[in-house]
Structure formats: structure tokens, C-alpha cells
Amino acid sequence: VGCQESFILKPVDTVESITREDFKRNYLDKRKPLIIKGLTKDWPAREKWTTDYFKQIAGDIEVKLVDNSKADPNKVINASIASMQFGEYLDLIKREPTELRIFFLNLFKHKPDLINDIKIPKDLMGGFIESMPAMFFGGSSAITFLHYDIDLPHLFHTHFGGKKHIILFDNKWKKRLYCIPNTTYALEDYDVANPDFEKFPALKGVEGYEVFLEHGDTLFMPTGMWHWMRYIDGSFSLTLRAWDQSITRKMAGVWSLFMHGAVDSAIKVIFKGRYAKWREKLVFKIAEKELKKGRPKN
């Protein structure tokens, strides 16, 4: 309810299946999200992948854990706060609520045969980065802070084992979302599920999408799309990444990695807290200026 009252949110189009032509014309080219419920219908993973199965085949590997801490402009993003054996973690999210989650686990590196359990959707588009299938695990109540991916890929995000609540925003809204300069994430002080509009007035009127993924559903998130995620159940997701075929967009991804990664990290080291304070003041000025302009253009 809080999310519905906080932003102007609409549902994401949902299909069972879609042709390459329709996908390109209506979603890829328009940078519009889509839920494809039947994309995984012939994946062995849809029935095979469970927490018990992963515990059986990879329970002894050590995994790093993060919590619900917001993105801190003073620190490394998604820095781990603890580690444990994968099997112990899987038991934890199955047994009880926890905000602990695993960020960007390449389980295929440890168990290469897992690649046979999925089918990369090359029939819909090209450009898939096949060496980087990433998995994300979370306990019920775990939250992924609002951000967009630094290298600007298209994302096919498939969920397993429960439900997940997702809020999306087009990149054109980034200044109104209080995006911290030189980063790809929002100011940590507001709650996406229930923001304070008096303190953050630029959020009023921001338009987005609201999604509830169930087991086997795949969400297509186009390049640069902001996303906030909450695990309703202890569950996990697989993200397949694909480069946009536009040379301009590929160059933008490289530039983003350079500016928001290397350059930002170097400035943090040199100026430390002064840099963070300056950015937090600047972000409010940018958001206020953008609010006066009205609705952003595509």
C-alpha cells in the first residue's frame, strides 16, 4: 500500500511468450520493461533449482553476505558484512526471516554444469554476456537499494522459489530520484516504499512501475532502468545480462564504468568525507532544479 501511495506506479506488461519482432518493436527499442512468464517453461532449472538442491551440490562453498544497509557514498558499494557456508545460509533463509542476502554470486564458476539448466534467450535479442550469469539470494525482508547497473546492460531477471516485490523507474527520472552525482544509486536517506515527500519534494509525481514476480517469472529491465527489490520470501534470482547493440549505448556503458567506478573511487580516496558531504548538498539542488522543469522528456 505504501508504494502505491508514494509514487505514480503502473503495472508492467505481462505475456506468456513473445516473438523477436514484437519484443524488439514494443519493448527493446522503446526501453520498456516486460514480464515473460513462459520464458523458463522448458528450462530444467524451473523444477530443479531449489535451496535444497543448491545445498546438496554447493553447500560447502564460502559466500559473502550483505544486509539492508543503504548505499553509502563514503564506502565501497555492496561491501560484505559477514560470510558463511552457502549451505548454512540456504538453511537460514528457508527457516526464518532475515535481511541477509548474497549479491552477484557466479555459482556457475563453481558448478559449470548448471549452465545446462537454463537457456539464454538469444531468440529475443543478441549481445548476451554469457560469461556473467549472476545469482542473487535473499531472506524474507531483504531489500536491494534503489540503483541502476553501472555498465548499462539490458537485464533478464528470473525469480525462483518464492515472490519478489520490485519497483522500477526509467532513467530519465534519475535527478528527481536524488541520484548522487558520479554514482548510479539514490540518496540513502529516503525509503522507496514510503518516502518523506516533505523532505524529498522532487519525488512527488515521479512515475514508475510496480512488479510482483513469482517462481519462474522473467522480468526484462532495459538498459539504465532503476530498480528497488524486496524479497517477500526467502528465495533467489538469476540475472542474464546483454549489451545493447547500439555503439552509442556501448560507449555510454564504458564511460559509466569509468566515471562512476574508477573516477568516483579515486575522488573518495583523496577527499573522503568532504566529497560525500558536498555531493549530498548538491543532490538536493539538482533535484529542486529538475522539479521546476516539470516532467522529464524521454
C-alpha positions in Angstrom: 0.0 0.0 0.0 2.8 2.4 0.9 4.4 2.0 -2.5 1.1 2.7 -4.3 0.7 5.9 -2.3 4.3 7.0 -2.7 4.8 7.2 -6.5 2.7 7.0 -9.6 3.2 3.4 -10.3 1.7 1.2 -13.0 1.9 -2.5 -13.7 4.4 -3.9 -16.2 3.0 -5.6 -19.3 2.9 -9.4 -18.9 3.0 -12.0 -21.6 3.3 -15.8 -21.7 5.6 -15.6 -24.7 6.6 -13.1 -27.4 8.2 -13.1 -30.8 11.5 -11.5 -31.5 9.9 -8.8 -33.7 7.3 -7.8 -31.1 9.8 -7.8 -28.4 12.2 -5.5 -30.3 9.4 -3.2 -31.6 7.4 -2.8 -28.3 10.0 -3.3 -25.5 13.6 -3.3 -26.5 13.5 -0.3 -28.9 11.2 1.6 -26.5 13.2 0.8 -23.4 10.1 -0.6 -21.8 10.1 -3.4 -19.1 8.2 -6.7 -19.7 7.3 -9.8 -17.7 7.6 -13.0 -19.7 6.0 -15.8 -17.6 6.7 -18.6 -20.0 10.4 -17.9 -20.9 11.5 -20.6 -18.4 8.9 -23.2 -19.2 11.4 -25.5 -20.8 14.3 -24.7 -18.5 15.3 -27.7 -16.3 16.1 -25.0 -13.6 12.4 -24.2 -13.3 11.8 -27.5 -11.5 15.3 -28.5 -10.5 16.6 -25.4 -8.7 15.7 -25.3 -5.0 17.6 -24.3 -1.9 17.9 -28.0 -1.0 19.4 -28.7 -4.4 21.9 -25.9 -4.2 22.8 -27.0 -0.7 23.4 -30.5 -2.0 25.7 -29.5 -4.9 27.5 -26.5 -3.5 26.7 -26.2 0.3 30.4 -26.1 1.3 31.4 -23.0 -0.6 32.0 -19.8 1.3 29.7 -16.9 0.4 29.9 -13.2 1.3 26.7 -11.6 2.7 25.3 -8.1 2.6 22.4 -6.6 4.5 19.8 -3.8 4.1 22.3 -1.0 4.5 21.7 1.7 2.0 24.4 2.7 -0.5 26.9 4.8 1.5 28.8 7.3 -0.7 31.7 7.0 1.7 32.2 3.3 1.3 32.5 0.5 -1.3 29.1 -0.4 -2.7 27.7 -3.8 -1.5 30.6 -4.4 0.8 30.1 -7.7 2.7 29.4 -7.6 6.4 29.8 -11.4 7.1 30.4 -14.7 5.4 29.3 -18.3 6.0 29.0 -21.6 4.2 26.4 -21.5 1.4 24.5 -24.4 2.9 24.2 -22.7 6.2 22.9 -19.5 4.5 20.3 -21.5 2.5 19.1 -23.1 5.7 18.8 -19.7 7.2 16.6 -18.1 4.5 14.4 -21.2 4.4 14.0 -21.3 8.2 13.4 -17.7 9.3 13.1 -14.0 8.1 16.5 -12.3 7.6 17.7 -9.3 5.7 21.0 -11.0 4.8 21.4 -11.5 1.0 24.1 -12.7 -1.4 25.0 -10.1 -4.1 26.2 -11.2 -7.5 27.2 -14.8 -7.0 28.6 -16.6 -10.0 27.6 -20.1 -8.9 28.3 -21.3 -12.5 32.0 -20.8 -11.8 31.9 -23.4 -9.0 29.4 -25.7 -10.8 29.8 -25.2 -14.6 27.1 -27.9 -15.4 24.4 -25.5 -14.1 24.6 -23.7 -17.4 22.7 -26.7 -18.9 19.7 -26.0 -16.7 19.0 -22.6 -18.4 18.5 -21.4 -21.9 19.8 -17.9 -22.8 17.0 -16.2 -24.8 19.0 -15.5 -27.9 15.8 -15.9 -29.9 14.7 -12.5 -28.5 17.9 -10.5 -28.8 21.7 -10.7 -29.2 24.5 -9.3 -27.1 24.3 -11.7 -24.1 27.4 -11.7 -21.8 27.4 -15.5 -21.4 30.4 -15.5 -19.0 28.5 -13.5 -16.4 25.3 -15.2 -15.3 24.7 -13.7 -11.9 22.7 -15.1 -9.0 21.2 -13.2 -6.1 19.8 -14.7 -2.9 17.8 -13.1 -0.1 15.9 -13.8 3.0 12.4 -12.6 3.5 12.7 -8.9 4.5 15.9 -8.5 2.5 16.0 -5.3 0.3 18.2 -4.2 -2.6 18.6 -0.4 -2.5 17.5 1.8 -5.4 20.1 1.9 -8.2 20.8 1.1 -11.9 23.5 -1.1 -13.2 26.8 0.7 -13.7 27.7 -0.8 -17.1 24.2 -0.2 -18.6 23.3 -3.7 -19.8 19.8 -5.0 -20.6 18.8 -7.4 -17.8 16.7 -10.6 -17.9 15.9 -11.2 -14.2 14.3 -14.6 -13.4 13.0 -15.4 -9.9 12.8 -18.8 -8.2 11.4 -20.2 -5.0 9.0 -17.5 -3.9 7.9 -14.0 -4.5 9.7 -10.7 -5.0 8.5 -7.1 -5.0 10.1 -4.7 -7.4 9.7 -1.0 -8.2 11.2 0.4 -11.4 11.9 3.8 -12.8 13.0 5.0 -16.2 16.5 6.6 -16.2 15.0 9.9 -17.3 13.8 10.4 -13.7 17.3 10.0 -12.1 17.7 13.6 -11.0 14.2 13.6 -9.4 15.2 10.3 -7.6 18.0 12.2 -5.8 20.7 10.3 -7.7 24.0 11.1 -6.0 26.4 12.8 -8.5 29.0 10.4 -10.0 27.1 7.4 -8.8 24.3 5.0 -10.0 22.3 5.0 -6.8 20.0 7.2 -4.9 20.5 9.2 -1.7 20.3 6.8 1.2 18.0 8.9 3.4 14.6 8.0 1.9 12.6 4.8 2.0 11.5 3.9 -1.5 8.5 2.0 0.0 7.4 5.1 2.0 9.3 8.3 1.2 9.1 11.5 3.1 7.7 14.0 0.5 8.3 17.0 2.7 12.0 16.3 2.9 12.2 15.0 -0.7 9.7 17.0 -2.7 11.1 16.1 -6.1 9.8 12.6 -5.6 6.2 13.9 -6.0 4.8 12.9 -9.4 7.7 10.5 -10.3 6.3 7.7 -12.5 7.4 4.1 -12.3 6.3 0.5 -12.4 5.4 -2.0 -9.7 6.1 -5.7 -10.2 5.4 -8.8 -8.1 7.5 -11.7 -9.5 6.6 -15.3 -8.8 8.5 -18.6 -9.3 9.7 -18.9 -12.9 8.8 -15.3 -14.0 11.3 -13.3 -16.0 11.5 -9.5 -15.9 13.1 -7.7 -18.7 14.7 -4.5 -17.5 16.1 -2.3 -20.3 19.4 -0.5 -20.1 19.7 2.1 -17.4 16.4 1.2 -15.6 16.4 2.0 -11.9 15.3 -0.9 -9.6 14.5 -1.4 -6.0 13.8 -5.0 -4.8 12.3 -6.6 -1.7 12.3 -10.4 -1.1 8.8 -11.4 0.1 10.0 -15.0 0.6 13.4 -16.4 1.2 14.3 -17.1 -2.5 16.7 -16.3 -5.3 17.1 -14.9 -8.8 19.2 -15.3 -11.9 20.2 -12.3 -13.9 21.3 -12.6 -17.5 23.0 -9.5 -18.9 23.1 -8.3 -22.5 24.8 -5.4 -24.2 22.7 -3.0 -26.2 23.7 -3.3 -29.9 23.9 0.4 -30.3 27.6 1.6 -30.5 26.5 4.8 -28.7 25.0 2.9 -25.8 28.0 0.6 -25.5 30.2 3.7 -25.3 27.9 5.1 -22.6 28.4 1.9 -20.6 32.2 2.1 -20.8 32.0 5.8 -19.8 29.7 5.0 -16.9 32.1 2.3 -15.7 35.0 4.8 -15.9 33.2 7.8 -14.3 31.0 6.1 -11.7 33.6 3.4 -10.9 37.3 4.4 -11.3 37.0 8.2 -11.1 34.5 8.2 -8.2 36.6 5.7 -6.2 39.7 7.8 -6.7 38.0 11.0 -5.6 36.6 9.2 -2.5 40.2 8.2 -1.5 41.5 11.7 -2.0 38.7 13.8 -0.4 36.9 11.3 1.8 34.1 12.8 3.9 34.3 16.2 2.4 33.4 14.8 -1.0 30.4 12.9 0.4 29.0 16.0 2.2 29.4 18.2 -0.9 27.6 15.6 -3.1 24.7 15.3 -0.6 24.2 19.0 -0.6 24.4 19.2 -4.4 21.9 16.4 -5.0 19.1 18.4 -3.4 19.9 21.4 -5.6 19.9 19.3 -8.7 16.6 17.6 -7.7 14.9 21.0 -6.9 16.0 22.4 -10.3 14.7 19.4 -12.1 11.4 19.6 -10.3 10.9 23.1 -11.6 11.4 21.9 -15.1 8.4 19.5 -14.8 8.1 16.1 -16.3 11.4 15.0 -17.9 11.4 14.2 -21.6 12.4 10.8 -23.0 
